[in-house]
Amino acid sequence: MAHLNIPDALLVKNYVEGDENALASLIKRHESKIYGFIYSKVNDRDVSDDIFQDTFIKVIRTLKSNSYNEEGKFLPWVMRISHNLIVDYYRKNKKMPMHRETEEFSIFSIMSDNSLTIENQMILDQVEVDLKKLVAELPEDQKEVLIMRMYQDMSFKEISELTGVSINTALGRMRYALMNLRKIIEKHQIVLTN
């Protein structure tokens, strides 16, 4: 049976009722978004594959135990699961992800040239190392929003859905995170341009 136009919620219901193909359709429908989300945060194919698999093992366990109750919000729920697994991965490995440039980080505009010279690449690598340390100093809630925005180019609506806070709260956390980053940069007197 083709599942092309069936809503997520109905596929979930069908899977819970025994239609194994319904889950395959759900995974196929959302895998590029979920995998892209994971990869952009860990930047490693093997780790991304593991987290992607773990995400769906958790999804299957939850659905099989009939404890799923996010009617009609399958994707944000799965993204939250993968997000939590990513956080666990970083906690275990004591690492912070490196970021790529977004419009909020105009201080990195100097680095936006696609044909980076070796010298500029070395500067960029150092900036990324410095940034990891700086971001690590932020409070958890600000760090979380900053990483999601910087890494995934996620909209504040998506961040709000994934973290379970209002869009205004997410925006506020981002604003405070950027203000705090600037203070930390000044405190460390880090030179971010050559």
Backbone hydrogen bonds in HBPLUS format (Angstrom, degrees):
<---DONOR---> <-ACCEPTOR-->    atom                        ^
c    i                          cat <-CA-CA->   ^        H-A-AA   ^      H-
h    n   atom  resd res      DA  || num        DHA   H-A  angle D-A-AA Bond
n    s   type  num  typ     dist DA aas  dist angle  dist       angle   num
A0006-ILE N   A0003-HIS O   3.12 MM   3  5.34 160.5  2.16 113.0 119.1     1
A0010-LEU N   A0007-PRO O   3.07 MM   3  5.47 124.5  2.39 107.3 120.4     2
A0011-LEU N   A0007-PRO O   3.09 MM   4  6.46 157.1  2.14 154.0 161.1     3
A0011-LEU N   A0008-ASP O   3.02 MM   3  5.08 112.7  2.49  97.4 114.1     4
A0012-VAL N   A0008-ASP O   2.84 MM   4  6.14 158.9  1.89 161.3 167.5     5
A0013-LYS N   A0009-ALA O   3.03 MM   4  6.27 158.2  2.08 140.1 146.0     6
A0014-ASN N   A0010-LEU O   2.81 MM   4  6.08 160.7  1.85 150.2 155.5     7
A0015-TYR N   A0011-LEU O   2.85 MM   4  6.06 154.3  1.91 147.6 154.7     8
A0016-VAL N   A0012-VAL O   2.92 MM   4  6.18 166.6  1.94 155.6 158.8     9
A0017-GLU N   A0013-LYS O   2.97 MM   4  6.20 141.5  2.12 141.6 152.7    10
A0019-ASP N   A0014-ASN O   2.88 MM   5  5.39 166.0  1.90 144.5 140.9    11
A0018-GLY N   A0015-TYR O   2.87 MM   3  5.13 161.1  1.90 110.9 115.2    12
A0022-ALA N   A0019-ASP O   3.04 MM   3  5.59 147.2  2.15 112.2 121.4    13
A0023-LEU N   A0020-GLU O   3.20 MM   3  5.79 135.2  2.41 111.3 120.2    14
A0025-SER N   A0021-ASN O   2.98 MM   4  6.29 153.4  2.05 150.0 156.9    15
A0026-LEU N   A0022-ALA O   3.03 MM   4  6.33 152.3  2.11 142.9 150.3    16
A0027-ILE N   A0023-LEU O   2.86 MM   4  6.15 163.8  1.89 158.9 162.5    17
A0028-LYS N   A0024-ALA O   2.92 MM   4  6.07 165.1  1.94 147.8 152.5    18
A0029-ARG N   A0025-SER O   2.87 MM   4  5.97 156.2  1.93 145.7 152.6    19
A0030-HIS N   A0026-LEU O   3.14 MM   4  6.31 149.1  2.24 145.1 151.8    20
A0031-GLU N   A0027-ILE O   2.70 MM   4  5.34 127.3  1.97 154.1 164.5    21
A0034-ILE N   A0030-HIS O   3.00 MM   4  6.17 171.4  2.00 165.5 168.4    22
A0035-TYR N   A0031-GLU O   2.71 MM   4  5.64 164.6  1.74 150.7 156.3    23
A0036-GLY N   A0032-SER O   2.89 MM   4  5.70 151.7  1.97 132.0 141.1    24
A0037-PHE N   A0033-LYS O   2.96 MM   4  6.05 150.1  2.05 138.8 146.8    25
A0038-ILE N   A0034-ILE O   2.98 MM   4  6.30 159.9  2.02 150.4 155.1    26
A0039-TYR N   A0035-TYR O   2.79 MM   4  5.99 175.8  1.79 159.7 161.1    27
A0040-SER N   A0036-GLY O   2.95 MM   4  5.95 157.6  2.00 143.2 149.3    28
A0041-LYS N   A0038-ILE O   2.99 MM   3  5.39 142.5  2.14 106.3 117.4    29
A0042-VAL N   A0038-ILE O   3.03 MM   4  6.36 150.9  2.12 154.2 163.2    30
A0043-ASN N   A0039-TYR O   2.64 MM   4  5.02 151.9  1.71 141.0 148.3    31
A0048-SER N   A0044-ASP O   2.86 MM   4  5.97 158.8  1.91 152.4 159.5    32
A0049-ASP N   A0045-ARG O   2.81 MM   4  6.07 158.3  1.86 153.8 159.5    33
A0050-ASP N   A0046-ASP O   3.01 MM   4  6.30 161.2  2.05 148.8 153.5    34
A0051-ILE N   A0047-VAL O   2.89 MM   4  6.17 166.6  1.91 156.1 159.4    35
A0052-PHE N   A0048-SER O   2.79 MM   4  5.91 159.0  1.83 151.8 158.3    36
A0053-GLN N   A0049-ASP O   2.91 MM   4  6.13 162.3  1.94 150.2 154.8    37
A0054-ASP N   A0050-ASP O   2.81 MM   4  6.06 166.6  1.83 153.9 158.2    38
A0055-THR N   A0051-ILE O   2.79 MM   4  5.93 150.2  1.88 144.9 153.2    39
A0056-PHE N   A0052-PHE O   3.20 MM   4  6.56 159.1  2.25 148.1 151.6    40
A0057-ILE N   A0053-GLN O   2.87 MM   4  6.17 142.8  2.01 149.5 161.5    41
A0058-LYS N   A0054-ASP O   2.97 MM   4  6.18 159.2  2.02 148.2 152.8    42
A0059-VAL N   A0055-THR O   2.92 MM   4  6.22 151.4  2.00 142.4 151.5    43
A0060-ILE N   A0056-PHE O   2.87 MM   4  5.93 165.3  1.90 141.2 144.8    44
A0061-ARG N   A0057-ILE O   2.91 MM   4  6.16 166.3  1.93 149.4 153.5    45
A0062-THR N   A0058-LYS O   2.92 MM   4  6.08 164.9  1.94 150.2 154.4    46
A0063-LEU N   A0059-VAL O   2.88 MM   4  6.10 165.8  1.90 154.7 159.0    47
A0064-LYS N   A0060-ILE O   2.76 MM   4  5.86 165.8  1.78 157.5 161.9    48
A0065-SER N   A0061-ARG O   2.95 MM   4  6.07 139.5  2.12 140.8 151.3    49
A0067-SER N   A0062-THR O   3.16 MM   5  5.58 157.3  2.21 163.5 161.0    50
A0066-ASN N   A0063-LEU O   3.07 MM   3  5.13 159.0  2.12 106.8 111.0    51
A0073-LYS N   A0070-GLU O   2.84 MM   3  5.45 163.5  1.87 151.1 148.9    52
A0077-TRP N   A0073-LYS O   3.29 MM   4  6.33 153.7  2.36 145.3 153.0    53
A0078-VAL N   A0074-PHE O   2.94 MM   4  6.24 158.7  1.98 157.0 163.0    54
A0079-MET N   A0075-LEU O   2.83 MM   4  6.04 163.9  1.85 160.9 166.0    55
A0080-ARG N   A0076-PRO O   2.91 MM   4  6.06 145.3  2.03 138.8 147.8    56
A0081-ILE N   A0077-TRP O   3.07 MM   4  6.42 151.4  2.16 144.0 151.4    57
A0082-SER N   A0078-VAL O   2.94 MM   4  6.33 164.7  1.97 155.1 158.1    58
A0083-HIS N   A0079-MET O   2.79 MM   4  5.92 154.2  1.85 144.8 153.1    59
A0084-ASN N   A0080-ARG O   2.91 MM   4  6.13 158.3  1.96 148.1 153.0    60
A0085-LEU N   A0081-ILE O   3.01 MM   4  6.32 152.8  2.08 148.3 156.1    61
A0086-ILE N   A0082-SER O   2.89 MM   4  6.14 148.1  1.99 147.2 156.0    62
A0087-VAL N   A0083-HIS O   2.96 MM   4  6.28 158.6  2.01 150.1 155.7    63
A0088-ASP N   A0084-ASN O   2.92 MM   4  6.19 155.8  1.98 144.1 150.9    64
A0089-TYR N   A0085-LEU O   2.89 MM   4  6.12 151.5  1.97 140.8 148.8    65
A0090-TYR N   A0086-ILE O   2.96 MM   4  6.33 159.9  2.00 154.3 158.3    66
A0091-ARG N   A0087-VAL O   2.88 MM   4  6.10 152.0  1.96 147.4 156.2    67
A0092-LYS N   A0088-ASP O   2.87 MM   4  6.09 162.3  1.90 152.8 156.9    68
A0093-ASN N   A0089-TYR O   2.95 MM   4  6.11 153.2  2.02 145.2 153.2    69
A0094-LYS N   A0090-TYR O   2.71 MM   4  5.46 109.6  2.21 136.6 150.5    70
A0095-LYS N   A0090-TYR O   3.15 MM   5  5.07 146.3  2.27 130.5 138.9    71
A0105-PHE N   A0102-THR O   2.94 MM   3  5.52 146.0  2.05 114.9 124.5    72
A0108-PHE N   A0105-PHE O   2.90 MM   3  5.79 167.9  1.91 124.8 128.9    73
A0109-SER N   A0106-SER O   2.89 MM   3  5.07 166.5  1.91 118.0 118.7    74
A0111-MET N   A0108-PHE O   2.76 MM   3  5.45 155.0  1.83 121.1 129.1    75
A0112-SER N   A0109-SER O   3.13 MM   3  5.37 168.7  2.14 116.7 117.3    76
A0121-GLN N   A0117-THR O   2.81 MM   4  6.04 153.8  1.88 151.5 159.7    77
A0122-MET N   A0118-ILE O   2.93 MM   4  6.20 149.9  2.03 146.8 154.4    78
A0123-ILE N   A0119-GLU O   3.00 MM   4  6.38 154.5  2.06 148.8 156.1    79
A0124-LEU N   A0120-ASN O   2.79 MM   4  6.05 161.4  1.82 150.5 155.9    80
A0125-ASP N   A0121-GLN O   2.85 MM   4  6.08 159.2  1.90 147.6 153.0    81
A0126-GLN N   A0122-MET O   3.00 MM   4  6.25 157.2  2.06 145.3 151.2    82
A0127-VAL N   A0123-ILE O   2.83 MM   4  6.14 156.6  1.88 153.0 160.1    83
A0128-GLU N   A0124-LEU O   2.90 MM   4  6.20 155.8  1.96 151.3 157.7    84
A0129-VAL N   A0125-ASP O   3.00 MM   4  6.32 152.3  2.08 145.5 153.0    85
A0130-ASP N   A0126-GLN O   2.82 MM   4  6.12 164.9  1.84 154.2 158.3    86
A0131-LEU N   A0127-VAL O   2.71 MM   4  5.89 157.3  1.76 149.8 157.0    87
A0132-LYS N   A0128-GLU O   3.02 MM   4  6.20 153.9  2.09 143.8 149.4    88
A0133-LYS N   A0129-VAL O   3.38 MM   4  6.74 156.4  2.44 145.5 150.5    89
A0133-LYS N   A0130-ASP O   3.07 MM   3  5.29 116.0  2.50  99.5 114.2    90
A0134-LEU N   A0130-ASP O   2.95 MM   4  6.29 156.3  2.00 150.8 158.3    91
A0135-VAL N   A0131-LEU O   2.77 MM   4  5.94 175.0  1.77 164.0 164.0    92
A0136-ALA N   A0132-LYS O   3.04 MM   4  6.11 148.7  2.15 139.0 147.7    93
A0137-GLU N   A0134-LEU O   2.97 MM   3  5.42 148.8  2.07 108.7 118.1    94
A0138-LEU N   A0135-VAL O   3.00 MM   3  5.45 160.6  2.04 114.1 120.4    95
A0143-LYS N   A0139-PRO O   2.92 MM   4  6.08 164.2  1.94 161.6 166.8    96
A0144-GLU N   A0140-GLU O   2.91 MM   4  6.09 160.3  1.95 155.6 160.1    97
A0145-VAL N   A0141-ASP O   3.32 MM   4  6.55 167.9  2.33 144.9 146.6    98
A0146-LEU N   A0142-GLN O   2.97 MM   4  6.10 165.0  2.00 152.7 157.6    99
A0147-ILE N   A0143-LYS O   2.94 MM   4  6.12 163.8  1.97 154.2 157.9   100
A0148-MET N   A0144-GLU O   3.06 MM   4  6.28 164.8  2.09 151.3 155.6   101
A0149-ARG N   A0145-VAL O   2.93 MM   4  6.08 158.5  1.98 151.8 157.7   102
A0150-MET N   A0146-LEU O   2.79 MM   4  5.86 165.2  1.81 152.8 157.8   103
A0151-TYR N   A0147-ILE O   2.76 MM   4  5.53 158.5  1.80 144.9 151.7   104
A0152-GLN N   A0148-MET O   3.13 MM   4  5.54 152.1  2.21 126.0 134.4   105
A0159-ILE N   A0155-SER O   2.95 MM   4  6.30 161.5  1.99 152.0 157.7   106
A0160-SER N   A0156-PHE O   2.87 MM   4  5.89 154.8  1.93 136.2 143.4   107
A0161-GLU N   A0157-LYS O   2.98 MM   4  6.29 152.6  2.06 144.5 151.7   108
A0162-LEU N   A0158-GLU O   2.90 MM   4  6.13 162.1  1.93 153.4 158.2   109
A0163-THR N   A0159-ILE O   2.87 MM   4  5.98 157.2  1.92 153.7 159.3   110
A0164-GLY N   A0160-SER O   2.87 MM   4  5.58 125.7  2.17 134.7 146.6   111
A0170-ALA N   A0166-SER O   2.99 MM   4  6.35 160.7  2.03 153.1 158.2   112
A0171-LEU N   A0167-ILE O   2.84 MM   4  6.11 161.9  1.87 155.5 160.4   113
A0172-GLY N   A0168-ASN O   2.83 MM   4  6.00 157.7  1.88 145.4 152.1   114
A0173-ARG N   A0169-THR O   2.84 MM   4  6.11 157.2  1.89 151.2 157.0   115
A0174-MET N   A0170-ALA O   2.99 MM   4  6.25 154.3  2.05 146.6 153.6   116
A0175-ARG N   A0171-LEU O   2.90 MM   4  6.18 157.8  1.95 150.4 156.6   117
A0176-TYR N   A0172-GLY O   2.89 MM   4  6.17 165.2  1.91 153.7 157.2   118
A0177-ALA N   A0173-ARG O   2.80 MM   4  5.93 153.2  1.87 143.8 152.3   119
A0178-LEU N   A0174-MET O   2.95 MM   4  6.21 159.9  1.99 151.1 155.1   120
A0179-MET N   A0175-ARG O   2.94 MM   4  6.22 159.8  1.99 149.2 155.4   121
A0180-ASN N   A0176-TYR O   2.77 MM   4  5.93 163.9  1.79 151.9 156.7   122
A0181-LEU N   A0177-ALA O   2.80 MM   4  5.99 151.2  1.88 143.9 152.8   123
A0182-ARG N   A0178-LEU O   2.98 MM   4  6.22 159.8  2.02 146.7 151.3   124
A0183-LYS N   A0179-MET O   3.03 MM   4  6.39 156.6  2.09 146.5 153.0   125
A0184-ILE N   A0180-ASN O   2.81 MM   4  6.08 160.2  1.85 152.3 157.8   126
A0185-ILE N   A0181-LEU O   2.76 MM   4  6.00 158.9  1.80 153.9 160.0   127
A0186-GLU N   A0182-ARG O   2.87 MM   4  6.15 158.4  1.91 148.5 154.3   128
A0187-LYS N   A0183-LYS O   2.77 MM   4  6.02 156.3  1.83 148.5 156.1   129
A0188-HIS N   A0184-ILE O   2.86 MM   4  6.12 156.3  1.92 150.7 156.3   130
A0189-GLN N   A0185-ILE O   2.75 MM   4  5.71 113.1  2.20 132.0 150.6   131
A0190-ILE N   A0185-ILE O   3.13 MM   5  5.53 154.8  2.20 145.8 152.0   132
